[in-house]
Each structure stands twice: as C-alpha cells, then as structure tokens.
Amino acid sequence: MNNDPQWKVTVADAAVGAEEAAAVTAVLESRWLSVGAVTRAFEEEFAERLGAADAVAVSSGTAALHLAALALGIGAGDEVITPSLNFVASAEVCALHGARPVFADVRSEQDPVIDPEEVRRLLTGRTRAVFAMHYAGYPADLAALRALCDEHGVALIEDAAHAPLVSVGGAMAGTVGDIGCFSFFATKNLTTGEGGMVVARDPGLLGRIRSMRSHFLTSTTMERMRTGGISYDVPAIGLNYRPTEISSAIGRVQLRRLTADRERRRALSTLYRQRLRGVGIPFAGRTGDSAHHLATVILPPGADREEVRAALRAAGVQTSVHYPPTHQFSYYRDHHHSTARPLPVTESIAPRLLTLPLHARMSDADAGLVADTLGGVLHRPAKA
Ligand SMILES: Cc1ncc(COP(=O)(O)O)c(C=O)c1O
C-alpha cells in the first residue's frame, strides 16, 4: 500500500493514473476480460519496442520463466546455472521439475551480475540452461554469456524482470538470450499489477510457449465463440498462464510512459550518486543503458543494517533488500547447495545490501531526504 501515512517515501510506487483508468474502463465496457484483442495489441507493441518478431503476454514473470523452462524441456537430471543474488523464481521453476539449480556468484561488489567466468567453471555435461538476470536494471554480460552458451550448446534465458527496454550491445535486453522473460509485478518499471511477457529467438519455440500459456488447446475460447466451433485438441501439456485484458490495457499505457519514467529514474539515480559519495553504490563505472529499476547500496563492512533501516524508517523512508541469496534459503541449502562451496562475493555483500526508494513519482526533495538520512546515520560517530 503506497498511500500508507507512515511512509514519506516508498521503495516503489506504481506510476498509474487517469490514462490507465480510462483504458481499464474501455475494457470493462467491452465486456470481454480474458485474453483478446487488447492483449494481442500489447504483445505487438511490446515486441516492436524490443525489436523482436513477436511476444507472448502471460500472467506473471514467474509464469514467463516457468514457460521458458517447460518449452526447453528442463527436467530431472538437468542442471541450470543461475545467480544466487536473484529472486527465487528462476531456481524454483527448474527445481519444480526435478532439475538442479546450480548457484553462481556475482562478479564483484561493483558489478553484482552473474560472473561468466564462474559460469564457465560450473558448466557440466548436464547443464541445460544459464539464467542471466539484469540486476537492478543493469544488464549482465550478455556478450560473454551468449558466446559461452553457444560454445557449450546450452540455452541462455534472460530474466529481464528488472530491465524492460534496456539496450545492450545494439540489441534489447531479453532478445539476446534464446528466451527473454519480463515481469510486470506491482513494483516493476512497467507494471500491470501482476503480469509478464516472453520473447524467444526461435518462432517455433515462442509458438509452443503461446500454446502452453493456455493448456496447449488448439483453439482459444474467443476463436470458438467467433466461429461457433466446439471442438479442440490438446497435443501437449500446458497450463493457464493467460493475462487479462484489464492488465494488458494497463500495460499498453505503461509501455507508452516507460521512456519518460525512465528519465525521471535516471535523474534520481544520478542525484543519489552525487549526494551519497563515499557510500557503496554498485555499477558506478557503467556507461551503458540501465532501467534504473532499483537504488541498491552496499553498506560498509561492520554497519548494522537494522540500525540503518530503523533510522530511515524513523524519517519516513521505506527500504528493502534485493535479495536474500537463494542458496541460503533453507529449501535450497537443504536440497541443492552445499555450504562447502561458498559464493564469496554474494555472501560478503548479502548482509550489507539495502534498497532505497526509486520510482518515477519521487521528487528531488524525496531523494534528498533519503540521502541526507542515510548519510547522517552512516557518518554518525560509532557508539562508545
Ligand atoms: C528478477 C526477478 N525475476 C522474477 C520475478 C518474478 O516475477 P513475478 O513476481 O511477476 O512472478 C521477479 C519479480 O518479482 C524478479 O524481480
């Protein structure tokens, strides 16, 4: 709830307003709420902005990742390599089907994206896919990962949940991998409340994903209603990961607003970097494009994160943590990761990660309050 009076500045905020309301009203007035023409338009517009041939809208980013794993046939006996510093979704959609998530470290404190050298060391004859996650909106090293995956005949799946419309090496994030997955969750750059999108380089693979999104039925409800037909076949296994026309209508408006919102995020990121000199802010040396999805800082060793959070909370500033490392969650520790193989960078930064507010509705004064409060608590003399 972003109008909760205890917060002056929230970590994220949906930039939605009258245009989204009008688009939703138009859908309600059409009286068709599941997948239909609005969703198809959203897919086409998203694909066009990405420079992709087509796209499939789904009900969440997790659904996108699950369909990617299913379409590639990832299952028992397979291994997939994913950064531990990630949301749990990539690991869970593979583990669910009996595959083993193998957790990779990130490159460095300054560049906390999956380390291609670590990926090279972790590849085995059982590896089926590598997940590249564009942490905080900054692309992973897609050139190195693409080359590595091609060399070893392994699929590259981009978890681009943090990076819609981010250009990287002349392409858009999501289109370099074999499959690209996006999330439109409530806190994301482009939000539909819940939702996601999938793109794939192979049109056949994307076609399978489209069919799997709706039980692999050979015709949709809408097609049958239009033609009067009643029969369909089910030639393979699918699920229901359909979005609604309501979410797609919101998505189309959000897509049009994304570039302007991105500029606001970029300005706020710059302001944080100027006002928080001496505080560890990752990606300082990056020159390429970013979605500026998260304002993550890495507190100095020895800083008490809970004390810092309490000071920010007292000033009305909400904070979060992205992410508790997946390999340290009890399920993954018990079933998939031996503590005998440490992930030194991830384990060193994990207790020091802190996500500050960053969203298009924030003012410079909001960012100033966050920076001044954080700067104040970090530079306070240590307790005797
Ligand atoms: C990196 C990453 N991957 C996957 C997901 C899952 O997306 P969703 O919440 O839409 O299922 C999220 C967001 O929640 C995410 O941040």
The ligand as an SDF file (V2000), in Angstrom:
LIG
                    3D

 16 16  0  0  0  0  0  0  0  0999 V2000
   14.4640  -10.8310  -11.0580 C   0  0  0  0  0  0  0  0  0  0  0  0
   13.0550  -11.3060  -10.9490 C   0  0  0  0  0  0  0  0  0  0  0  0
   12.7250  -12.4770  -11.5220 N   0  0  0  0  0  0  0  0  0  0  0  0
   11.4800  -12.9400  -11.4790 C   0  0  0  0  0  0  0  0  0  0  0  0
   10.4820  -12.2620  -10.8370 C   0  0  0  0  0  0  0  0  0  0  0  0
    9.1170  -12.8650  -10.7720 C   0  0  0  0  0  0  0  0  0  0  0  0
    8.1740  -12.0610  -11.3580 O   0  0  0  0  0  0  0  0  0  0  0  0
    6.6380  -12.1010  -10.8610 P   0  0  0  0  0  0  0  0  0  0  0  0
    6.6010  -11.5060   -9.4950 O   0  0  0  0  0  0  0  0  0  0  0  0
    5.9450  -11.2620  -11.8700 O   0  0  0  0  0  0  0  0  0  0  0  0
    6.1970  -13.5070  -10.8840 O   0  0  0  0  0  0  0  0  0  0  0  0
   10.7750  -11.0320  -10.2390 C   0  0  0  0  0  0  0  0  0  0  0  0
    9.7760  -10.1910   -9.5620 C   0  0  0  0  0  0  0  0  0  0  0  0
    9.0750  -10.3680   -8.7180 O   0  0  0  0  0  0  0  0  0  0  0  0
   12.1000  -10.5500  -10.2810 C   0  0  0  0  0  0  0  0  0  0  0  0
   12.4370   -9.3990   -9.7070 O   0  0  0  0  0  0  0  0  0  0  0  0
  1  2  1  0
  2  3  1  0
  2 15  2  0
  3  4  2  0
  4  5  1  0
  5  6  1  0
  5 12  2  0
  6  7  1  0
  7  8  1  0
  8  9  2  0
  8 10  1  0
  8 11  1  0
 12 13  1  0
 12 15  1  0
 13 14  2  0
 15 16  1  0
M  END
$$$$
